[in-house]
Amino acid sequence: EEMKQQSLEQPLVYGIALHAYIVGQPFRLRHLRRALAHIAEDAARHSDVVWLTHPGKIARHIVSLPENVVVPH
């Protein structure tokens, strides 16, 4: 919810890195599933502003943009 609000000002990317040693513990799986389900449901509800994807698709999208749309910092 916070990221959607902030994205009104500028595009944002929220990366989620999952390490098997941390999230692969059985007692954490229920919470991980709940969090991922919330993210997926929210992305489906707000598909006009939320893009649930992976790094490869982001890279292909950036490459497809016209020159000078993405300016390196």
Secondary structure, 3 states (H helix, E strand, C coil): CHHHHHCCCCCCCCCCCCCHHHHCCHHHHHHHHHHHHHHHHHHHHCCCCCCCCCHHHHHHHHHHCCCCCCCCC
